[in-house]
Amino acid sequence: MTDIDIRISSLKGIPSTALSQLDALFDGIFGKEPTVYSDSDWFVMGLLAGEVVSRVGILKRVVSAGDEVVVVGGISGVATLPEYRRRGYASALMRNAQEFMREELPTDFGLLICNTRRRQLYERLGWKVVPGPTTYAQPGGSETLSGLTMVLEYGRARWPAGPIDLCGYPW
């Protein structure tokens, strides 16, 4: 796995060509959805020969869980080009993202939303499913998440029990 160059950059620090590659990778994997999403503030990029082949978005957000307010590092848009999958790139980028959120941001927890097909990948990296419901904002009002909500506890505190409100658009 030494062939991939992993870089973390703020959104503002990404050259326009790399930003176009990040967007194209996201759109190619996830397609155009009617859901409005929050923009990522940082990206972990996996590059081969200067081209982005894998990506993880990160944002910092205050959310509510049960009766508590917590600061989370949100993981968004984990994607790898199909021809580069099954090489451990997404896992390597996720480990970098997790350390960045814990040490550099810092945040109280990691939080991501995903479909059930990705559950095992994230569980191998230390994430756990938490019950919701998880709600988020959309232009037409509040909606309830249909996928999984997963958290990464850093060992400093336990995730609060109860309903989760993303306090804005999902990521």
N, CA and C atoms as an extended XYZ file, in Angstrom:
513
Properties=species:S:1:pos:R:3:atomname:S:1:resname:S:1:resid:I:1 pbc="F F F"
N         0.791       -1.183        0.000 N   MET     1
C         0.000        0.000        0.000 CA  MET     1
C         0.846        1.265        0.000 C   MET     1
N         2.090        1.145       -0.216 N   THR     2
C         2.971        2.309       -0.212 CA  THR     2
C         2.834        3.131       -1.492 C   THR     2
N         2.052        2.653       -2.441 N   ASP     3
C         1.946        3.346       -3.715 CA  ASP     3
C         1.009        4.547       -3.692 C   ASP     3
N         0.199        4.695       -2.641 N   ILE     4
C        -0.752        5.808       -2.606 CA  ILE     4
C        -0.192        6.950       -1.758 C   ILE     4
N        -0.354        8.155       -2.258 N   ASP     5
C         0.067        9.370       -1.561 CA  ASP     5
C        -1.160        9.920       -0.840 C   ASP     5
N        -1.123        9.970        0.485 N   ILE     6
C        -2.263       10.444        1.274 CA  ILE     6
C        -1.997       11.866        1.737 C   ILE     6
N        -2.949       12.751        1.439 N   ARG     7
C        -2.836       14.160        1.831 CA  ARG     7
C        -4.132       14.618        2.481 C   ARG     7
N        -3.981       15.470        3.489 N   ILE     8
C        -5.137       16.107        4.127 CA  ILE     8
C        -5.033       17.591        3.856 C   ILE     8
N        -6.146       18.173        3.401 N   SER     9
C        -6.149       19.595        3.074 CA  SER     9
C        -7.498       20.205        3.423 C   SER     9
N        -7.455       21.470        3.819 N   SER    10
C        -8.706       22.204        3.972 CA  SER    10
C        -9.289       22.428        2.589 C   SER    10
N       -10.577       22.632        2.536 N   LEU    11
C       -11.241       22.881        1.258 CA  LEU    11
C       -10.595       24.065        0.541 C   LEU    11
N       -10.262       25.100        1.306 N   LYS    12
C        -9.667       26.309        0.714 CA  LYS    12
C        -8.279       26.065        0.141 C   LYS    12
N        -7.587       25.035        0.625 N   GLY    13
C        -6.222       24.786        0.189 CA  GLY    13
C        -6.089       23.817       -0.976 C   GLY    13
N        -7.189       23.349       -1.513 N   ILE    14
C        -7.134       22.360       -2.587 CA  ILE    14
C        -7.102       23.061       -3.941 C   ILE    14
N        -6.123       22.744       -4.775 N   PRO    15
C        -6.085       23.329       -6.128 CA  PRO    15
C        -7.347       22.964       -6.910 C   PRO    15
N        -7.729       23.806       -7.834 N   SER    16
C        -8.980       23.619       -8.566 CA  SER    16
C        -9.010       22.292       -9.335 C   SER    16
N        -7.875       21.834       -9.864 N   THR    17
C        -7.883       20.565      -10.589 CA  THR    17
C        -8.189       19.398       -9.644 C   THR    17
N        -7.599       19.403       -8.459 N   ALA    18
C        -7.876       18.338       -7.483 CA  ALA    18
C        -9.315       18.430       -6.988 C   ALA    18
N        -9.820       19.652       -6.810 N   LEU    19
C       -11.204       19.827       -6.371 CA  LEU    19
C       -12.167       19.267       -7.416 C   LEU    19
N       -11.883       19.496       -8.675 N   SER    20
C       -12.709       18.926       -9.752 CA  SER    20
C       -12.675       17.399       -9.712 C   SER    20
N       -11.512       16.832       -9.433 N   GLN    21
C       -11.392       15.373       -9.337 CA  GLN    21
C       -12.179       14.844       -8.138 C   GLN    21
N       -12.122       15.549       -7.001 N   LEU    22
C       -12.887       15.141       -5.818 CA  LEU    22
C       -14.378       15.143       -6.118 C   LEU    22
N       -14.842       16.210       -6.760 N   ASP    23
C       -16.266       16.312       -7.098 CA  ASP    23
C       -16.685       15.234       -8.087 C   ASP    23
N       -15.867       14.998       -9.103 N   ALA    24
C       -16.192       13.981      -10.109 CA  ALA    24
C       -16.229       12.592       -9.479 C   ALA    24
N       -15.313       12.323       -8.560 N   LEU    25
C       -15.302       11.030       -7.883 CA  LEU    25
C       -16.569       10.855       -7.064 C   LEU    25
N       -16.955       11.895       -6.316 N   PHE    26
C       -18.182       11.832       -5.514 CA  PHE    26
C       -19.397       11.601       -6.412 C   PHE    26
N       -19.543       12.415       -7.455 N   ASP    27
C       -20.696       12.304       -8.351 CA  ASP    27
C       -20.723       10.949       -9.064 C   ASP    27
N       -19.561       10.430       -9.430 N   GLY    28
C       -19.504        9.150      -10.116 CA  GLY    28
C       -19.922        7.980       -9.232 C   GLY    28
N       -19.649        8.080       -7.942 N   ILE    29
C       -19.999        6.995       -7.019 CA  ILE    29
C       -21.418        7.167       -6.486 C   ILE    29
N       -21.759        8.380       -6.063 N   PHE    30
C       -23.037        8.601       -5.391 CA  PHE    30
C       -24.124        9.144       -6.309 C   PHE    30
N       -23.747        9.671       -7.471 N   GLY    31
C       -24.731       10.240       -8.377 CA  GLY    31
C       -25.297       11.547       -7.847 C   GLY    31
N       -26.200       12.096       -8.596 N   LYS    32
C       -26.864       13.337       -8.181 CA  LYS    32
C       -28.101       12.962       -7.387 C   LYS    32
N       -28.131       13.367       -6.132 N   GLU    33
C       -29.254       13.049       -5.260 CA  GLU    33
C       -30.074       14.296       -4.991 C   GLU    33
N       -31.353       14.116       -4.696 N   PRO    34
C       -32.177       15.285       -4.373 CA  PRO    34
C       -31.895       15.842       -2.975 C   PRO    34
N       -31.224       15.061       -2.123 N   THR    35
C       -30.907       15.515       -0.775 CA  THR    35
C       -29.869       16.630       -0.835 C   THR    35
N       -30.037       17.670       -0.013 N   VAL    36
C       -29.054       18.738        0.095 CA  VAL    36
C       -28.077       18.348        1.198 C   VAL    36
N       -26.782       18.364        0.868 N   TYR    37
C       -25.735       17.976        1.815 CA  TYR    37
C       -24.884       19.174        2.213 C   TYR    37
N       -24.282       19.085        3.397 N   SER    38
C       -23.301       20.074        3.834 CA  SER    38
C       -21.998       19.836        3.088 C   SER    38
N       -21.278       20.911        2.836 N   ASP    39
C       -19.954       20.781        2.234 CA  ASP    39
C       -18.962       20.302        3.280 C   ASP    39
N       -17.964       19.581        2.843 N   SER    40
C       -16.869       19.180        3.724 CA  SER    40
C       -15.933       20.365        3.917 C   SER    40
N       -15.310       20.432        5.089 N   ASP    41
C       -14.343       21.488        5.380 CA  ASP    41
C       -12.918       21.045        5.051 C   ASP    41
N       -12.679       19.734        5.121 N   TRP    42
C       -11.368       19.151        4.845 CA  TRP    42
C       -11.564       17.894        4.012 C   TRP    42
N       -10.496       17.504        3.346 N   PHE    43
C       -10.515       16.262        2.585 CA  PHE    43
C        -9.238       15.478        2.849 C   PHE    43
N        -9.405       14.174        2.977 N   VAL    44
C        -8.282       13.251        2.940 CA  VAL    44
C        -8.316       12.680        1.535 C   VAL    44
N        -7.225       12.876        0.820 N   MET    45
C        -7.172       12.461       -0.576 CA  MET    45
C        -6.123       11.380       -0.764 C   MET    45
N        -6.460       10.376       -1.538 N   GLY    46
C        -5.512        9.352       -1.942 CA  GLY    46
C        -5.161        9.583       -3.400 C   GLY    46
N        -3.887        9.844       -3.670 N   LEU    47
C        -3.456       10.175       -5.025 CA  LEU    47
C        -2.485        9.133       -5.567 C   LEU    47
N        -2.647        8.820       -6.829 N   LEU    48
C        -1.717        7.990       -7.580 CA  LEU    48
C        -1.315        8.780       -8.812 C   LEU    48
N        -0.035        8.980       -8.989 N   ALA    49
C         0.483        9.762      -10.119 CA  ALA    49
C        -0.219       11.114      -10.216 C   ALA    49
N        -0.502       11.717       -9.051 N   GLY    50
C        -1.110       13.044       -9.015 CA  GLY    50
C        -2.606       13.087       -9.227 C   GLY    50
N        -3.239       11.948       -9.448 N   GLU    51
C        -4.681       11.884       -9.665 CA  GLU    51
C        -5.380       11.367       -8.411 C   GLU    51
N        -6.512       11.993       -8.050 N   VAL    52
C        -7.289       11.560       -6.892 CA  VAL    52
C        -8.032       10.277       -7.258 C   VAL    52
N        -7.742        9.188       -6.520 N   VAL    53
C        -8.409        7.912       -6.761 CA  VAL    53
C        -9.273        7.491       -5.575 C   VAL    53
N        -9.099        8.157       -4.434 N   SER    54
C        -9.877        7.840       -3.246 CA  SER    54
C       -10.015        9.110       -2.421 C   SER    54
N       -11.138        9.230       -1.691 N   ARG    55
C       -11.398       10.452       -0.949 CA  ARG    55
C       -12.239       10.180        0.294 C   ARG    55
N       -12.052       11.051        1.294 N   VAL    56
C       -12.881       11.087        2.497 CA  VAL    56
C       -13.064       12.565        2.829 C   VAL    56
N       -14.314       12.990        2.992 N   GLY    57
C       -14.595       14.353        3.415 CA  GLY    57
C       -14.750       14.408        4.929 C   GLY    57
N       -14.408       15.556        5.516 N   ILE    58
C       -14.523       15.767        6.960 CA  ILE    58
C       -15.138       17.133        7.200 C   ILE    58
N       -16.025       17.203        8.171 N   LEU    59
C       -16.517       18.490        8.632 CA  LEU    59
C       -16.643       18.455       10.142 C   LEU    59
N       -16.655       19.619       10.747 N   LYS    60
C       -16.824       19.739       12.197 CA  LYS    60
C       -18.198       20.317       12.440 C   LYS    60
N       -18.963       19.678       13.338 N   ARG    61
C       -20.349       20.101       13.547 CA  ARG    61
C       -20.737       19.887       15.001 C   ARG    61
N       -21.565       20.768       15.511 N   VAL    62
C       -22.196       20.589       16.813 CA  VAL    62
C       -23.547       19.937       16.551 C   VAL    62
N       -23.791       18.785       17.197 N   VAL    63
C       -25.048       18.059       17.042 CA  VAL    63
C       -25.620       17.799       18.425 C   VAL    63
N       -26.875       17.365       18.452 N   SER    64
C       -27.449       16.961       19.737 CA  SER    64
C       -27.689       15.459       19.715 C   SER    64
N       -27.432       14.847       20.864 N   ALA    65
C       -27.670       13.415       21.053 CA  ALA    65
C       -28.321       13.271       22.414 C   ALA    65
N       -29.568       12.799       22.423 N   GLY    66
C       -30.310       12.759       23.681 CA  GLY    66
C       -30.470       14.180       24.193 C   GLY    66
N       -30.057       14.407       25.410 N   ASP    67
C       -30.143       15.741       26.013 CA  ASP    67
C       -28.819       16.486       25.982 C   ASP    67
N       -27.844       15.967       25.262 N   GLU    68
C       -26.511       16.567       25.260 CA  GLU    68
C       -26.173       17.186       23.908 C   GLU    68
N       -25.279       18.157       23.960 N   VAL    69
C       -24.716       18.771       22.763 CA  VAL    69
C       -23.276       18.280       22.655 C   VAL    69
N       -22.909       17.755       21.492 N   VAL    70
C       -21.564       17.224       21.294 CA  VAL    70
C       -20.961       17.772       20.005 C   VAL    70
N       -19.641       17.849       19.990 N   VAL    71
C       -18.909       18.287       18.803 CA  VAL    71
C       -18.413       17.038       18.097 C   VAL    71
N       -18.782       16.899       16.837 N   VAL    72
C       -18.393       15.711       16.085 CA  VAL    72
C       -17.553       16.080       14.873 C   VAL    72
N       -16.726       15.140       14.501 N   GLY    73
C       -16.076       15.170       13.207 CA  GLY    73
C       -16.919       14.302       12.301 C   GLY    73
N       -17.541       14.899       11.326 N   GLY    74
C       -18.410       14.156       10.413 CA  GLY    74
C       -17.632       13.634        9.227 C   GLY    74
N       -17.845       12.382        8.914 N   ILE    75
C       -17.214       11.742        7.749 CA  ILE    75
C       -18.219       11.752        6.608 C   ILE    75
N       -17.761       12.189        5.439 N   SER    76
C       -18.678       12.259        4.293 CA  SER    76
C       -17.996       11.773        3.018 C   SER    76
N       -18.813       11.268        2.123 N   GLY    77
C       -18.365       10.961        0.769 CA  GLY    77
C       -17.136       10.072        0.676 C   GLY    77
N       -17.113        8.976        1.432 N   VAL    78
C       -15.998        8.032        1.315 CA  VAL    78
C       -16.158        7.313       -0.017 C   VAL    78
N       -15.169        7.447       -0.876 N   ALA    79
C       -15.295        6.877       -2.219 CA  ALA    79
C       -13.924        6.553       -2.795 C   ALA    79
N       -13.880        5.476       -3.556 N   THR    80
C       -12.688        5.072       -4.294 CA  THR    80
C       -13.126        4.698       -5.703 C   THR    80
N       -12.360        5.123       -6.689 N   LEU    81
C       -12.678        4.739       -8.063 CA  LEU    81
C       -12.754        3.212       -8.158 C   LEU    81
N       -13.714        2.684       -8.915 N   PRO    82
C       -13.910        1.226       -8.982 CA  PRO    82
C       -12.647        0.430       -9.307 C   PRO    82
N       -11.827        0.926      -10.197 N   GLU    83
C       -10.632        0.165      -10.592 CA  GLU    83
C        -9.533        0.148       -9.525 C   GLU    83
N        -9.713        0.921       -8.444 N   TYR    84
C        -8.719        0.961       -7.367 CA  TYR    84
C        -9.259        0.406       -6.046 C   TYR    84
N       -10.406       -0.219       -6.083 N   ARG    85
C       -10.992       -0.778       -4.867 CA  ARG    85
C       -10.295       -2.073       -4.475 C   ARG    85
N       -10.547       -2.478       -3.214 N   ARG    86
C       -10.023       -3.722       -2.637 CA  ARG    86
C        -8.504       -3.677       -2.475 C   ARG    86
N        -7.955       -2.481       -2.342 N   ARG    87
C        -6.519       -2.310       -2.109 CA  ARG    87
C        -6.241       -1.679       -0.737 C   ARG    87
N        -7.307       -1.398        0.028 N   GLY    88
C        -7.127       -0.814        1.356 CA  GLY    88
C        -7.026        0.700        1.368 C   GLY    88
N        -7.271        1.340        0.235 N   TYR    89
C        -7.131        2.800        0.180 CA  TYR    89
C        -8.143        3.505        1.076 C   TYR    89
N        -9.414        3.131        0.987 N   ALA    90
C       -10.441        3.795        1.810 CA  ALA    90
C       -10.141        3.600        3.295 C   ALA    90
N        -9.707        2.411        3.682 N   SER    91
C        -9.367        2.167        5.093 CA  SER    91
C        -8.202        3.043        5.531 C   SER    91
N        -7.181        3.157        4.685 N   ALA    92
C        -6.022        3.996        5.022 CA  ALA    92
C        -6.442        5.464        5.160 C   ALA    92
N        -7.262        5.938        4.242 N   LEU    93
C        -7.734        7.319        4.327 CA  LEU    93
C        -8.594        7.531        5.564 C   LEU    93
N        -9.444        6.553        5.882 N   MET    94
C       -10.283        6.659        7.080 CA  MET    94
C        -9.431        6.721        8.343 C   MET    94
N        -8.373        5.917        8.441 N   ARG    95
C        -7.505        5.970        9.625 CA  ARG    95
C        -6.862        7.350        9.757 C   ARG    95
N        -6.455        7.938        8.634 N   ASN    96
C        -5.903        9.294        8.666 CA  ASN    96
C        -6.963       10.300        9.092 C   ASN    96
N        -8.167       10.154        8.577 N   ALA    97
C        -9.263       11.067        8.928 CA  ALA    97
C        -9.583       10.966       10.416 C   ALA    97
N        -9.624        9.749       10.945 N   GLN    98
C        -9.945        9.539       12.354 CA  GLN    98
C        -8.908       10.218       13.251 C   GLN    98
N        -7.641       10.063       12.930 N   GLU    99
C        -6.602       10.710       13.729 CA  GLU    99
C        -6.695       12.232       13.615 C   GLU    99
N        -6.932       12.727       12.423 N   PHE   100
C        -7.067       14.163       12.212 CA  PHE   100
C        -8.220       14.727       13.054 C   PHE   100
N        -9.366       14.057       13.049 N   MET   101
C       -10.530       14.541       13.820 CA  MET   101
C       -10.244       14.526       15.313 C   MET   101
N        -9.601       13.484       15.774 N   ARG   102
C        -9.326       13.319       17.199 CA  ARG   102
C        -8.244       14.291       17.673 C   ARG   102
N        -7.198       14.470       16.885 N   GLU   103
C        -6.032       15.226       17.331 CA  GLU   103
C        -5.968       16.661       16.826 C   GLU   103
N        -6.366       16.903       15.610 N   GLU   104
C        -6.183       18.224       15.004 CA  GLU   104
C        -7.394       19.141       15.129 C   GLU   104
N        -8.603       18.589       15.052 N   LEU   105
C        -9.770       19.478       15.076 CA  LEU   105
C        -9.992       20.102       16.448 C   LEU   105
N        -9.906       19.539       17.557 N   PRO   106
C       -10.338       18.195       17.912 CA  PRO   106
C       -11.848       18.145       18.054 C   PRO   106
N       -12.363       16.937       18.100 N   THR   107
C       -13.800       16.731       18.280 CA  THR   107
C       -14.027       15.728       19.399 C   THR   107
N       -15.267       15.652       19.885 N   ASP   108
C       -15.607       14.704       20.951 CA  ASP   108
C       -15.777       13.284       20.414 C   ASP   108
N       -16.298       13.179       19.189 N   PHE   109
C       -16.605       11.891       18.573 CA  PHE   109
C       -16.499       12.031       17.059 C   PHE   109
N       -16.374       10.891       16.386 N   GLY   110
C       -16.585       10.838       14.952 CA  GLY   110
C       -18.023       10.417       14.715 C   GLY   110
N       -18.623       10.890       13.627 N   LEU   111
C       -20.000       10.513       13.302 CA  LEU   111
C       -20.131       10.385       11.797 C   LEU   111
N       -20.759        9.315       11.370 N   LEU   112
C       -21.022        9.149        9.942 CA  LEU   112
C       -22.375        8.496        9.759 C   LEU   112
N       -22.902        8.695        8.570 N   ILE   113
C       -24.133        8.017        8.181 CA  ILE   113
C       -23.816        7.233        6.917 C   ILE   113
N       -24.373        6.017        6.841 N   CYS   114
C       -24.055        5.166        5.697 CA  CYS   114
C       -25.181        4.171        5.468 C   CYS   114
N       -25.081        3.461        4.358 N   ASN   115
C       -26.034        2.379        4.119 CA  ASN   115
C       -25.493        1.103        4.763 C   ASN   115
N       -26.331        0.107        4.880 N   THR   116
C       -25.959       -1.113        5.599 CA  THR   116
C       -24.826       -1.885        4.915 C   THR   116
N       -24.621       -1.698        3.619 N   ARG   117
C       -23.548       -2.413        2.911 CA  ARG   117
C       -22.161       -1.998        3.395 C   ARG   117
N       -22.025       -0.809        3.940 N   ARG   118
C       -20.716       -0.303        4.374 CA  ARG   118
C       -20.442       -0.532        5.856 C   ARG   118
N       -21.392       -1.114        6.552 N   ARG   119
C       -21.276       -1.292        8.004 CA  ARG   119
C       -19.983       -2.018        8.405 C   ARG   119
N       -19.679       -3.131        7.760 N   GLN   120
C       -18.504       -3.927        8.144 CA  GLN   120
C       -17.199       -3.161        7.968 C   GLN   120
N       -17.086       -2.392        6.895 N   LEU   121
C       -15.874       -1.588        6.683 CA  LEU   121
C       -15.639       -0.677        7.882 C   LEU   121
N       -16.661        0.047        8.272 N   TYR   122
C       -16.500        1.006        9.366 CA  TYR   122
C       -16.337        0.316       10.717 C   TYR   122
N       -17.024       -0.796       10.927 N   GLU   123
C       -16.851       -1.531       12.188 CA  GLU   123
C       -15.408       -2.019       12.346 C   GLU   123
N       -14.788       -2.454       11.257 N   ARG   124
C       -13.377       -2.880       11.324 CA  ARG   124
C       -12.469       -1.726       11.742 C   ARG   124
N       -12.889       -0.512       11.502 N   LEU   125
C       -12.098        0.670       11.847 CA  LEU   125
C       -12.481        1.260       13.207 C   LEU   125
N       -13.351        0.554       13.952 N   GLY   126
C       -13.685        0.979       15.312 CA  GLY   126
C       -14.995        1.719       15.486 C   GLY   126
N       -15.755        1.906       14.425 N   TRP   127
C       -17.030        2.601       14.495 CA  TRP   127
C       -18.115        1.642       14.991 C   TRP   127
N       -19.140        2.186       15.645 N   LYS   128
C       -20.252        1.347       16.084 CA  LYS   128
C       -21.581        2.013       15.732 C   LYS   128
N       -22.549        1.167       15.434 N   VAL   129
C       -23.893        1.644       15.113 CA  VAL   129
C       -24.551        2.127       16.401 C   VAL   129
N       -25.208        3.277       16.316 N   VAL   130
C       -25.989        3.782       17.447 CA  VAL   130
C       -27.440        3.939       16.993 C   VAL   130
N       -28.363        3.667       17.941 N   PRO   131
C       -29.769        3.816       17.568 CA  PRO   131
C       -30.130        5.290       17.415 C   PRO   131
N       -31.078        5.550       16.616 N   GLY   132
C       -31.561        6.917       16.418 CA  GLY   132
C       -32.823        7.141       17.198 C   GLY   132
N       -33.742        7.771       16.600 N   PRO   133
C       -33.675        8.192       15.200 CA  PRO   133
C       -32.699        9.347       15.015 C   PRO   133
N       -32.204        9.475       13.780 N   THR   134
C       -31.336       10.588       13.418 CA  THR   134
C       -32.106       11.484       12.464 C   THR   134
N       -32.217       12.755       12.820 N   THR   135
C       -32.918       13.711       11.969 CA  THR   135
C       -31.933       14.744       11.434 C   THR   135
N       -32.329       15.365       10.339 N   TYR   136
C       -31.492       16.382        9.694 CA  TYR   136
C       -32.383       17.366        8.956 C   TYR   136
N       -31.819       18.510        8.634 N   ALA   137
C       -32.556       19.562        7.945 CA  ALA   137
C       -32.527       19.361        6.434 C   ALA   137
N       -33.592       19.801        5.792 N   GLN   138
C       -33.696       19.898        4.337 CA  GLN   138
C       -34.513       21.150        4.047 C   GLN   138
N       -34.437       21.676        2.833 N   PRO   139
C       -35.193       22.903        2.539 CA  PRO   139
C       -36.679       22.810        2.866 C   PRO   139
N       -37.265       21.613        2.752 N   GLY   140
C       -38.688       21.441        3.032 CA  GLY   140
C       -39.012       21.127        4.481 C   GLY   140
N       -37.994       21.039        5.346 N   GLY   141
C       -38.219       20.729        6.758 CA  GLY   141
C       -37.341       19.587        7.221 C   GLY   141
N       -37.584       19.124        8.418 N   SER   142
C       -36.797       18.063        9.035 CA  SER   142
C       -37.147       16.698        8.436 C   SER   142
N       -36.115       15.862        8.241 N   GLU   143
C       -36.313       14.512        7.741 CA  GLU   143
C       -35.594       13.530        8.648 C   GLU   143
N       -36.006       12.265        8.579 N   THR   144
C       -35.403       11.217        9.392 CA  THR   144
C       -34.553       10.316        8.509 C   THR   144
N       -33.352       10.033        8.973 N   LEU   145
C       -32.406        9.203        8.240 CA  LEU   145
C       -32.924        7.781        8.095 C   LEU   145
N       -32.741        7.221        6.893 N   SER   146
C       -33.166        5.837        6.672 CA  SER   146
C       -32.000        4.859        6.765 C   SER   146
N       -30.763        5.344        6.760 N   GLY   147
C       -29.592        4.468        6.835 CA  GLY   147
C       -29.121        4.283        8.265 C   GLY   147
N       -27.855        3.933        8.402 N   LEU   148
C       -27.240        3.724        9.708 CA  LEU   148
C       -26.534        4.986       10.187 C   LEU   148
N       -26.565        5.211       11.489 N   THR   149
C       -25.749        6.245       12.120 CA  THR   149
C       -24.677        5.509       12.916 C   THR   149
N       -23.421        5.887       12.672 N   MET   150
C       -22.305        5.230       13.354 CA  MET   150
C       -21.433        6.273       14.030 C   MET   150
N       -20.896        5.923       15.194 N   VAL   151
C       -20.018        6.835       15.922 CA  VAL   151
C       -18.686        6.162       16.209 C   VAL   151
N       -17.684        7.010       16.374 N   LEU   152
C       -16.361        6.579       16.792 CA  LEU   152
C       -16.080        7.277       18.112 C   LEU   152
N       -15.993        6.483       19.168 N   GLU   153
C       -15.661        7.029       20.479 CA  GLU   153
C       -14.144        7.021       20.615 C   GLU   153
N       -13.598        8.108       21.092 N   TYR   154
C       -12.147        8.223       21.218 CA  TYR   154
C       -11.635        7.721       22.568 C   TYR   154
N       -12.541        7.253       23.431 N   GLY   155
C       -12.138        6.762       24.733 CA  GLY   155
C       -12.197        7.808       25.830 C   GLY   155
N       -12.576        9.034       25.478 N   ARG   156
C       -12.673       10.104       26.477 CA  ARG   156
C       -14.070       10.199       27.063 C   ARG   156
N       -15.074        9.757       26.308 N   ALA   157
C       -16.469        9.831       26.753 CA  ALA   157
C       -17.272        8.800       25.973 C   ALA   157
N       -18.433        8.465       26.509 N   ARG   158
C       -19.348        7.551       25.824 CA  ARG   158
C       -20.395        8.373       25.072 C   ARG   158
N       -20.823        7.858       23.923 N   TRP   159
C       -21.842        8.521       23.115 CA  TRP   159
C       -23.138        8.592       23.913 C   TRP   159
N       -23.773        9.768       23.985 N   PRO   160
C       -25.039        9.891       24.729 CA  PRO   160
C       -26.178        9.125       24.049 C   PRO   160
N       -26.997        8.490       24.845 N   ALA   161
C       -28.151        7.760       24.316 CA  ALA   161
C       -29.265        8.733       23.970 C   ALA   161
N       -30.056        8.384       22.984 N   GLY   162
C       -31.234        9.166       22.636 CA  GLY   162
C       -31.235        9.609       21.192 C   GLY   162
N       -32.294       10.306       20.804 N   PRO   163
C       -32.415       10.787       19.424 CA  PRO   163
C       -31.258       11.704       19.052 C   PRO   163
N       -30.884       11.661       17.780 N   ILE   164
C       -29.776       12.457       17.265 CA  ILE   164
C       -30.328       13.476       16.278 C   ILE   164
N       -29.910       14.722       16.435 N   ASP   165
C       -30.262       15.787       15.488 CA  ASP   165
C       -28.961       16.329       14.924 C   ASP   165
N       -28.789       16.240       13.620 N   LEU   166
C       -27.558       16.727       12.994 CA  LEU   166
C       -27.467       18.247       12.994 C   LEU   166
N       -28.544       18.923       13.380 N   CYS   167
C       -28.540       20.393       13.507 CA  CYS   167
C       -28.110       21.071       12.208 C   CYS   167
N       -28.593       20.562       11.114 N   GLY   168
C       -28.282       21.120        9.799 CA  GLY   168
C       -28.424       20.034        8.749 C   GLY   168
N       -27.889       20.337        7.570 N   TYR   169
C       -27.921       19.360        6.478 CA  TYR   169
C       -27.053       18.165        6.808 C   TYR   169
N       -27.369       17.001        6.265 N   PRO   170
C       -26.519       15.830        6.475 CA  PRO   170
C       -25.214       15.974        5.681 C   PRO   170
N       -24.329       15.023        5.903 N   TRP   171
C       -23.052       15.035        5.174 CA  TRP   171
C       -22.722       13.658        4.647 C   TRP   171
